[in-house]
Amino acid sequence: MKVTLMACSDNPEILWNAFRLGNLMLEQMDDVTIFLNGPSVTYAALNSKQYPLTELAKLFTLSEGVLLA
């Protein structure tokens, strides 16, 4: 199954949940793509201890997820 998630927010909690959901879906499904639109493209600048966005994004791409911006 192919799934695409679209993130359009610069809220770190929303992006954190999008990456977590994407990683969970990769464990269950074949093809997952996360499309970052608008302010969500700057997710790396929103990285923090509470929301480790860069770690989740790295795990997502290393698990063969597709990250588009």
C-alpha positions as semicolon CSV with decimal commas, in nm:
position;residue;x (nm);y (nm);z (nm)
1;M;0,000;0,000;0,000
2;K;0,122;0,352;-0,077
3;V;0,060;0,629;0,179
4;T;0,144;1,000;0,163
5;L;0,138;1,227;0,468
6;M;0,139;1,603;0,415
7;A;0,263;1,844;0,682
8;C;0,194;2,218;0,647
9;S;0,279;2,350;0,993
10;D;0,577;2,485;1,181
11;N;0,441;2,352;1,510
12;P;0,706;2,106;1,636
13;E;0,449;1,880;1,804
14;I;0,255;1,836;1,480
15;L;0,571;1,757;1,284
16;W;0,691;1,521;1,558
17;N;0,363;1,329;1,535
18;A;0,381;1,321;1,153
19;F;0,730;1,166;1,162
20;R;0,628;0,922;1,437
21;L;0,322;0,815;1,236
22;G;0,533;0,780;0,922
23;N;0,784;0,559;1,103
24;L;0,507;0,345;1,248
25;M;0,348;0,305;0,905
26;L;0,682;0,202;0,755
27;E;0,685;-0,089;0,997
28;Q;0,337;-0,195;0,879
29;M;0,323;-0,091;0,512
30;D;0,536;-0,085;0,200
31;D;0,564;0,273;0,075
32;V;0,532;0,586;0,290
33;T;0,604;0,942;0,174
34;I;0,602;1,255;0,388
35;F;0,557;1,577;0,193
36;L;0,665;1,891;0,379
37;N;0,489;2,202;0,255
38;G;0,528;2,568;0,349
39;P;0,667;2,635;0,696
40;S;0,716;2,264;0,773
41;V;1,020;2,260;0,541
42;T;1,223;2,419;0,823
43;Y;1,161;2,124;1,057
44;A;1,533;2,091;1,140
45;A;1,537;2,440;1,295
46;L;1,255;2,329;1,529
47;N;1,456;2,036;1,668
48;S;1,466;2,019;2,050
49;K;1,506;1,767;2,332
50;Q;1,129;1,739;2,362
51;Y;1,077;1,704;1,985
52;P;1,380;1,533;1,825
53;L;1,266;1,598;1,469
54;T;1,601;1,542;1,299
55;E;1,639;1,200;1,463
56;L;1,291;1,095;1,353
57;A;1,348;1,226;1,000
58;K;1,679;1,037;0,980
59;L;1,515;0,716;1,100
60;F;1,234;0,768;0,848
61;T;1,469;0,808;0,551
62;L;1,700;0,525;0,662
63;S;1,391;0,301;0,683
64;E;1,327;0,370;0,313
65;G;1,064;0,637;0,369
66;V;1,053;0,915;0,112
67;L;1,083;1,271;0,242
68;L;0,982;1,545;-0,003
69;A;0,996;1,921;0,046
